[in-house]
Each structure stands twice: as C-alpha cells, then as structure tokens.
Amino acid sequence: MSPPQPHPKEPAVNTLVVEAPYDRRPIGEIALADAAAVEQALTGAHALFRNRDAWLPMPRRIAVLEGAIARMQARAEELAVEAAREGGKPLIDSRVEVARAIDSLKLCVETLRSEAGEVVPMGATASSAQRIAFTQLEPIGVVVAVSAFNHPLNLIAHQVGPALAVGCPVLVKPAKATPLSCQRFVDILHEAGLPPGWVQLVLPVDNGLTTAMVSDPRVAFLSFIGSAAVGWKLRSQLALGTRCALEHGGVAPVIVAADADLDAVVPSLAKGGYYHAGQVCVSVQRVYADAAIAETLAQRLAEAARRLKVGDPTLAETEVGPLISPAEVQRIDAWVKKAVAGGARLLCGGEPLSATCYAPTLLLDPPAEAEVSNQEVFGPVVCIYRYQQLDEAIARANSLPVAFQAAVYSRDLDTALRCYQRLDASAVMVNDHTAFRVDWMPFAGLKQSGYGVGGIPHSMRELQVRKMMVLKSREIVR
C-alpha cells in the first residue's frame, strides 16, 4: 500500500516543483512570480481594460470559448489522467471533473447568448415623460482569481471562464499543490485564439506578494476559493471599491429520518462523504440519524466504507485517493484519535494506510466539542450522531457558524419540508447527499462559509456592471 518516497530534485530559482500527492514524485515545474512579474501582470491587465478599443467583442470571446471546448473534448482523457495525478482525485471522478469543466465553458457561451440588459420603465410620472431607459452589460474590470487544489481543472474553469466570457482580464493564481492543470487550461485558451494578456497564470513566490496582488487598487474583483480564515482576511484587505466572491467550506449536516430508505441512503452517503477522500467543501460530515435507525445506518455505512478501494488515483479501480499532503494525513489522524479518546465509537478506519492515504473512517457519536464535530475535516471521515426529536437534529445542524449545503433523507413530505425550511443552508438536498452540484445552479456559502454566489451564470452576473442609458426626446410620446 505504501507508495515509494523519492527525493525531489532541487528547484531552480523562482521555480516550483510540483509533486504527485500519492507517491510524492515530481511531475512538473512551474515558474513563480516575483514582485516584478506580478507588477507586469497587473499593469498589462489594467492597460487592456482601460483601453476600450482593445476590448474583445462578444463573437471573439465566444469563438475562443468554443475553440477551448473543442480542444478539451479532444484531450479529455489526457486532462483527466493529469488532473488525477496532480490533485489525487481518482480517475473515475477526474473524468467527471473534465466533463464538468467542458460543460462550464458551454454554459458561459449559453449565458452570453441568453442574458442581456433590461428596459427600465419610464413615462409613468410627469418627471419621467419623454424618456426611454435601458441597461447594457459591461465587464467590471481586472479580476484576480485565487483557487483551491481539490478540483484543479473545474474550479479554474469556474473562475476564469465567466470572467473571460464577460470580457474581464484575469490573473489566476492556482493552488501551489495543483498549478499544472491551470497551466494546461490557460494554454488551451491561447491555442483557441485568446490574445496575450487576457488570462495570465500568476503564482507569487509567497503569500505576502499574493496579498499585495489581491489588494492592488487596479483589481476590480476578487474570486476566492479556499479556507475561511484566508478568504475573510483577504476581503478585509481589498482596496476601496473592489468587489469579491468568497467560497469557503462547511461542515455539511445531513438528517436521516427513521422512515428513510437505507438501501438508497448508504451508497449516497458513502459517495458524498468519501468522494475525493472527503476533500470537498460540501462533503458529508455530520449525519444526524434518528435513534431508531442510527446503529443500523452506522454499521451499514461502515461496511460500505471498508469496501472502498484506496490507492493510486490514476488507476481506474481506485475509489478513494490520497490526501493532498502527508501533513493532512497526520492532522486528520490526530483529530480522529482525539474524538475516540473523548468517547466516539470507531466503526471503521481510524488510521493512516500510508504517508499519503487515510482509511475511510466512520465515527459514531463523537463529542460535540471534538474537532470532527465542529470544524471541517476535509478528509475521509464521516460522523453519525443519534437524535430523539427532529427539531433537536435541526438545532444541532444549525449550531455552527458555517452554513453551505445540507441534506435530509425521508420518505415523508412534511419531514422533508420542515428540514428544508428550518436548516441554515443555501441549498437543501432531499434524498441526496450534500455534495450534489451541477454547474448552472447557484452555489453559495452562508455565514462564515462564503460571500456571493457561484455557478456559471451567477458568477457572470457578479462580474458585470449594469450600465443605464436614459434617452430624452420630444418624439417619445408613450
């Protein structure tokens, strides 16, 4: 099970060696940006935006997006294997990610062709007589997109695609653990005819330089995907007038009522909890199960977890891959051991399988004060808690300062509706897990889980200014 641990070669100056999370083998290099490179990128992007004659017309933007779609379709398997190797998500799921990234660009084109400005009513009062008013859409300005490691291709498509589609120059900073998929995506855009400067990969040498880039007054919009601590801190440092969208994590709650169909619940929770080794911002983590079925559910879910194939993410049979780093394996193991010491029952897992892989783990009734109960594990750990009354489960689900997607499993409509109306969440899945998503739906963290709304058409709206014209003429009679 333990992968080899090769010695990485020494990187060149201002070059990052990228390692595969499974076996820590070097798989590529990418240039790091020093202060001069960051300044050059900002200057170029700002100059493009300020020169309205240089703006890319909509047909040109659509042609680039459609060209990128065609190239990604032709290279889909190659992109999936490379993303699996780089990010650790199993190949079966990385193939889905590539398909979603392609669909994300299609959605950009569809939104451009279907959404526009609006007519603003005039003439209803004497003061508004003889006027026609309407809005048109303009790009907001330079966008800085700071991304996360867990979906190295589709997250980039979600941040860069909408910005490019509406005509914003973009500086994209991928996670240092997974910059290669981002580089491939940017290269594909340029192969598809995107002129230089409109999308630039900028990976600063340190966090201080990233903060300087994000907070520069030439930046009109920050798109951030990552931890809440970093996201809120960056928001506090934005220049006056800079808008933002923040996507953080949750500690996703699920309620399983006594009447739920466990034959459907168990595989659904196994997928939602252990998919990508739990490294998903809406991954199933806290499951509140009616006391009448909690033990049965826990035993069945533990058995499903034990059957999952853990290992090399580039193999077709692998269902759970590595954590992004050995440090994450150690952190998760410490959290699990602390929960068990506090009284949780360990039904499966609970140990590293190697320096990079952790066994899919199920805990029954961890203490409320344990990290696994009140912080995002971001690992292959699911916790089940017994409840006596439905409102008790709802209150416990709502007890944390985070809120993203939630779920309820029940065959009773009233139970499902009660949970939907009372759970703190931007989306409540009924008889499905919390990690469900399609790329056109709104995707938004509430409370400390985020700010703004993701999803392709929703992101495009946030990246545009609705600019109004009011036209007055004596010839306007109604």
Secondary structure as the mmCIF struct_conf table of DSSP 4:
data_model
#
loop_
_struct_conf.conf_type_id
_struct_conf.id
_struct_conf.beg_label_comp_id
_struct_conf.beg_label_asym_id
_struct_conf.beg_label_seq_id
_struct_conf.end_label_comp_id
_struct_conf.end_label_asym_id
_struct_conf.end_label_seq_id
HELX_LH_PP_P HELX_LH_PP_P1 SER A 2 PRO A 4
HELX_LH_PP_P HELX_LH_PP_P2 PRO A 6 ALA A 12
TURN_TY1_P TURN_TY1_P1 VAL A 13 ASN A 14
STRN STRN1 THR A 15 GLU A 19
TURN_TY1_P TURN_TY1_P2 PRO A 21 ASP A 23
STRN STRN2 PRO A 26 ALA A 31
HELX_LH_PP_P HELX_LH_PP_P3 LEU A 32 LEU A 32
STRN STRN3 ALA A 33 ALA A 33
HELX_RH_AL_P HELX_RH_AL_P1 ALA A 35 ARG A 50
HELX_RH_3T_P HELX_RH_3T_P1 ARG A 52 ALA A 54
BEND BEND1 TRP A 55 TRP A 55
HELX_LH_PP_P HELX_LH_PP_P4 LEU A 56 PRO A 57
HELX_RH_AL_P HELX_RH_AL_P2 MET A 58 ALA A 74
TURN_TY1_P TURN_TY1_P3 ARG A 75 ARG A 75
HELX_RH_AL_P HELX_RH_AL_P3 ALA A 76 GLY A 87
HELX_RH_AL_P HELX_RH_AL_P4 LEU A 91 SER A 114
STRN STRN4 VAL A 119 VAL A 120
HELX_LH_PP_P HELX_LH_PP_P5 PRO A 121 PRO A 121
BEND BEND2 ALA A 124 THR A 125
HELX_RH_3T_P HELX_RH_3T_P2 ALA A 126 SER A 128
TURN_TY1_P TURN_TY1_P4 ALA A 129 GLN A 130
STRN STRN5 ARG A 131 PRO A 139
BEND BEND3 GLY A 141 GLY A 141
STRN STRN6 VAL A 142 VAL A 146
BEND BEND4 PHE A 149 HIS A 151
TURN_TY1_P TURN_TY1_P5 PRO A 152 LEU A 153
HELX_RH_AL_P HELX_RH_AL_P5 ASN A 154 VAL A 166
TURN_TY1_P TURN_TY1_P6 GLY A 167 GLY A 167
STRN STRN7 VAL A 170 LYS A 173
TURN_TY1_P TURN_TY1_P7 LYS A 176 ALA A 177
BEND BEND5 THR A 178 THR A 178
HELX_RH_AL_P HELX_RH_AL_P6 LEU A 180 GLU A 191
TURN_TY1_P TURN_TY1_P8 ALA A 192 GLY A 193
HELX_LH_PP_P HELX_LH_PP_P6 LEU A 194 PRO A 195
TURN_TY1_P TURN_TY1_P9 PRO A 196 GLY A 197
BEND BEND6 TRP A 198 TRP A 198
STRN STRN8 VAL A 199 LEU A 201
STRN STRN9 PRO A 204 PRO A 204
BEND BEND7 VAL A 205 ASP A 206
HELX_RH_AL_P HELX_RH_AL_P7 ASN A 207 VAL A 214
TURN_TY1_P TURN_TY1_P10 SER A 215 SER A 215
TURN_TY1_P TURN_TY1_P11 PRO A 217 ARG A 218
STRN STRN10 VAL A 219 ILE A 225
BEND BEND8 GLY A 226 GLY A 226
HELX_RH_AL_P HELX_RH_AL_P8 ALA A 228 SER A 236
TURN_TY1_P TURN_TY1_P12 GLN A 237 GLN A 237
HELX_LH_PP_P HELX_LH_PP_P7 LEU A 238 ALA A 239
TURN_TY1_P TURN_TY1_P13 LEU A 240 GLY A 241
STRN STRN11 ARG A 243 GLU A 247
STRN STRN12 PRO A 253 VAL A 256
TURN_TY1_P TURN_TY1_P14 ALA A 258 ASP A 259
HELX_RH_AL_P HELX_RH_AL_P9 LEU A 262 TYR A 274
HELX_RH_3T_P HELX_RH_3T_P3 TYR A 275 GLY A 278
BEND BEND9 VAL A 280 VAL A 280
TURN_TY1_P TURN_TY1_P15 CYS A 281 VAL A 282
STRN STRN13 ARG A 286 ASP A 290
TURN_TY1_P TURN_TY1_P16 ALA A 291 ILE A 293
HELX_RH_AL_P HELX_RH_AL_P10 ALA A 294 ARG A 307
BEND BEND10 LEU A 308 LEU A 308
STRN STRN14 VAL A 310 VAL A 310
BEND BEND11 GLY A 311 GLY A 311
TURN_TY1_P TURN_TY1_P17 PRO A 313 THR A 314
BEND BEND12 LEU A 315 LEU A 315
TURN_TY1_P TURN_TY1_P18 ALA A 316 GLU A 317
BEND BEND13 GLU A 319 GLU A 319
STRN STRN15 VAL A 320 VAL A 320
BEND BEND14 ILE A 324 SER A 325
HELX_RH_AL_P HELX_RH_AL_P11 PRO A 326 ALA A 341
TURN_TY1_P TURN_TY1_P19 GLY A 342 GLY A 343
STRN STRN16 ARG A 345 CYS A 348
BEND BEND15 GLU A 351 GLU A 351
STRN STRN17 PRO A 352 PRO A 352
BEND BEND16 LEU A 353 THR A 356
STRN STRN18 TYR A 358 TYR A 358
STRN STRN19 THR A 361 LEU A 364
BEND BEND17 ASP A 365 ASP A 365
TURN_TY1_P TURN_TY1_P20 ALA A 368 GLU A 369
BEND BEND18 ALA A 370 ALA A 370
HELX_RH_AL_P HELX_RH_AL_P12 GLU A 371 ASN A 374
BEND BEND19 GLN A 375 GLN A 375
BEND BEND20 GLY A 379 PRO A 380
STRN STRN20 VAL A 381 TYR A 387
BEND BEND21 GLN A 388 GLN A 389
HELX_RH_AL_P HELX_RH_AL_P13 LEU A 390 ALA A 397
TURN_TY1_P TURN_TY1_P21 ASN A 398 ASN A 398
BEND BEND22 LEU A 400 PRO A 401
STRN STRN21 VAL A 402 ALA A 403
STRN STRN22 GLN A 405 TYR A 409
BEND BEND23 ARG A 411 ARG A 411
HELX_RH_AL_P HELX_RH_AL_P14 LEU A 413 ARG A 422
BEND BEND24 LEU A 423 LEU A 423
BEND BEND25 SER A 426 SER A 426
STRN STRN23 ALA A 427 VAL A 430
BEND BEND26 ASN A 431 ASP A 432
TURN_TY1_P TURN_TY1_P22 THR A 434 ALA A 435
TURN_TY1_P TURN_TY1_P23 ASP A 439 TRP A 440
BEND BEND27 MET A 441 MET A 441
STRN STRN24 PHE A 443 PHE A 443
STRN STRN25 LEU A 446 LYS A 447
TURN_TY1_P TURN_TY1_P24 GLN A 448 SER A 449
STRN STRN26 GLY A 450 TYR A 451
BEND BEND28 GLY A 452 GLY A 452
STRN STRN27 GLY A 454 GLY A 454
BEND BEND29 GLY A 455 GLY A 455
HELX_RH_AL_P HELX_RH_AL_P15 ILE A 456 GLU A 462
TURN_TY1_P TURN_TY1_P25 LEU A 463 LEU A 463
STRN STRN28 GLN A 464 LYS A 472
TURN_TY1_P TURN_TY1_P26 ARG A 474 GLU A 475
#
